[in-house]
Amino acid sequence: MKNNTFEVKLENLKKNVAARESTRVVKLPFWAEIKRGTPNSFLRSALFSAIQSKDRVLVKDAIIFSQQGIKVTFTGEQLNQEDLTLWEALVHFYKDNPLGNEVEFTSYKLLKLQDLGTGGIDQQRLYAGIKRLAACLVEITHDGRKFFDSLVKSGRLDEASTVYRLELSTKLIQLFGDDQWTAVDWQQRLELRCKPLAQFLHAYYSSHKTPYPVSIEFLQQLTGSRNAQTASFKRQVCTALDVLVAIGFLQDYSVVDGSVSVRRITILLKQ
């Protein structure tokens, strides 16, 4: 009888915990309107690579190269910096809304938020991008936290009004632990459109308060570059870093004996 009573109490406790979890409001941390909150696991791995959209391929259970301490496995159509910009824009709509709820917005608003055109082709690309984020499966382990889900949980589109209703998983909060995310300067990112390597390096170095030197070979793998020639990739990196200096993100940089060192102008990661 005692065992039965204990089992009943345990079962009731489990039900109560499950009920509380189902009603718990999960919201993203705060970031300023001029910023975009992004998990460091996105910025310090090749999950959103610096490849051109035409170079995407389908992969299954692929282990994505990442900085030490982060493990990423991916299934789906390869993602690039365009996808990261889209994802950051989508998540920004959730800034003041609970994860797991549907958020409604027009395609026009989402495209303008990314400083894109709003014509028919732009609408088609937007829809394709949202489907790509919904169709992928990402597994990320970072500092003891684990995320396992798609980057867009579900969505609906009213084709007549072009109104989207999208839902992001509450599990995303696992990627936004203390010191696991960065507030990326949105205007600077938009200035770098069509420069995927510069966008990648801007995002990567944004996630480091004081960036430490890394090798050209490390950046080659981290960016997912298709350029197998180290010397050629080094030139591409230098060109991208020149752009980051020009927009006021970097103070300066140097490449000595294959090691890349940069100095940031600002050290404020979250504001």
N, C-alpha and C positions, 0 to 999 in steps of 0.2 A: 504493500500500500504506500509506504514511504517513497519507494522508488517511483511509483506511478505519479505521486504528488509532485515530486521533484521534476519529473519529465514534463508534466503539465505546466509547471511554473516556468521551466526553461523554454518551452514552446511559446508560451504567452510573451515571455521576454523578447524572444526573437521576432515575434509578430509586431510588438511595440516598436522595436528598433527599426524594423523594415518600414513601418508606417511613418515614423519620424523622418526617415531618409527620403521617403517618397514625397514628403511635403516640405523638405528643407529647401530654402531659397539659396541657390548657388549663383553668385555674381562674380564677375571678373574684377580684378583690382583696378584702382583709379589710374588714369593717365590723362594728360592735358589734351585739349582739342587738337593741338598742333602736332601731337605725337601719335604713334601707333604701337600699342602693346603687343609684343611678339615673344614667344618662348625662345630662350637661348638655344634650346635643342634644334630649333629651326635655323637659327643664325650661325650655329657652329657645326653644321653638318652639310652634306651635299643633298639633303632632302629637296630643297628648292635650288637646283643647280643654276649655273650661269650659261646653260646651253640655249641655242635658238629653238623656237617652237617647232621648226621643221625637223629638228633632230631628235624629237621625243621617240622613245620606244616603250613597248610594254614590258614590264618586268614582274616577276613573281617571287615573293619571299627573298628579295634582294637585300643584302646587308649594305647599308649606306655608310660611306666613309664619314667619320665624325671625329670631333675633338675627343681626347681622352676623357673618360667619365660619362660619356653619352653613347648609348647604343640605339641604333635606328634600323628597323626592318620595314620594307615597303613592298606593297603589291599594287600594281595599277599602271596607268600611263605616267611616264616621268613628269615631274613637276619642275618648273623653272621660276625665274624671278617675276615673270608676269603673273604666275599663279600666287606667288607670295603677296604681291601688291593687291590682288583681288581678295585673298584671304584676310589680309589686314583690314581692308575696307569693310568686308562682311562682319568681322569681329568688332569693328568700331561701332557698328549699329547696336551691338549687344552691351556696350559700355554701361548703359543705365538700365539694362533689362536682365532678368534671370536667365541663365543658361537653361536649355530645355524647353523654354517657351518659344512660340513662333514669333518672329519679328517680320513686320510687313514694310516693304519699301518698293518704289518703282525702279525699273531698270534705268530710267533717265537719271534718277538721283544717284544710283550706284555708279553709273558711268561718269557722271560729273564729278563725283567724289574722287575718282581716279584721274580726273582731268583728261578724259577720253571723249571721242566723238559719240554722237547718239544716233547715228544712222543705222540702216538695216544690217550692214556688215558688222558694226560694233555690237549690235544686239545679239547677233548670232555668235560672235566670239565670246560675249559675256555668258550666254547660256551654255556654250561648250565648256567654258572654264568652271562654271558652277557644277556642271555634271562631272567634270574630271575630279574635282575636290570631293564630290559625294561618292564617286565610284572607287576611290582608292582605299586601301587599308594600311594604316600606319601603326607601328608598335614602337614606342619610345620608352626607354628606361633612363632616368636621370636622377642622380642623388637619392636613390631609394624610392622614387615615385615612378609609377608605370602608367602609360596611356596606351590604349588599344582600341582603335575605332577609326571611322572615316573622319575627314576634316570638315565635312558638312553632313549632318545626320540625315536630314530629309528636306524636301522642298516642294513647293507648288508654284506654278506660274499661270496666271490668267493672261492668255495670249491677247485678248482684246484690249485689256487695260495695261498690259505689261507690268502687272504688279506681282512681285515675288513674295512668298511667305516661306521663310526658311527657319530651320531649327538647327542649333548647334548643341552637341552633346554636353551634358553636365560633367562628363569625364574630362573635358578640356581643362578644368580647373587644376588637374594634376600637373599640367605643364606650366602653371603660373605660381609655383611656390616661391618663397623668399629667395631672392638673388637668382631666380631661374628664368627671369624674363627681362626684356629691355624695352624702353620707350624710344622708338626710332623716330627721328625727325622726318615728318611726312613730306614737307615741302622739298627738302633736299632729295629725298627718294624720288619724288616725281620729276625733279630736274634731271635725274639720271636715266629717265625712260629711254629705252632702245640702246642702253649701254649695260648689258647684263652683268659683265664682270665688275664694272664700277659699282653697280647696285649691290652685288654680292659683297664686295669688299667693304662698302659703306655699312651694310647691315652687320657684317662680321665684326668689324672694328668698333661699331656702336656698342656691341655687347661686352666690350672690355673697357673697364675704367682706365687702366694703364696697359695698353697692348704690349705684349712681349714679342720679341723677334721670332719669326717662323721662317722655315725654309721655302724656297720656291716650289720644291717637290711637294711639300705639305699643302700649299695653296692649290697646286695643280690637282691634287686628289680632292681637297675639300670643296672646290668649286665645281667638281664634276667635269672639268675641261676635257674636250675632245682633242685638244692640241697635245700630241705626244712628244713634241720637241721642246725640251726644257728651255733652250735659248730663246726660241720663238715665244713661248709662254711668258718668259721673263719680260720680254719687250711689251707684251700685252698688259702685264701687271703694272709696269712702269707708266704706260699710257693711262691706265685706269686710275692709278694713284695721282697722276698729274691732274686729272679731272677732279679728284676729291680735294686736292689742294685749292684748285680754282674756285670751287663752290664754297670754300670756307670751312670744310669739315676737318681737314688735316692741316697742321702747321707745316710739316715737312715729312720727308721719308728718305730712307737710304737703302740701297741694296749692295751688300758687301759680302763677297765670297758665297753667294747664293742664299744669304740670310736677309730677310726683309724686316726693317724696323720702321715704325711710324710714330709720329707724335700728334695726338689729337689736340684741337683747339679747345674743346669743351670736355669736361669730365662728368657732367651731369647726365646720368643714365636714365633717371626716372624723374619726371617733372610734369 
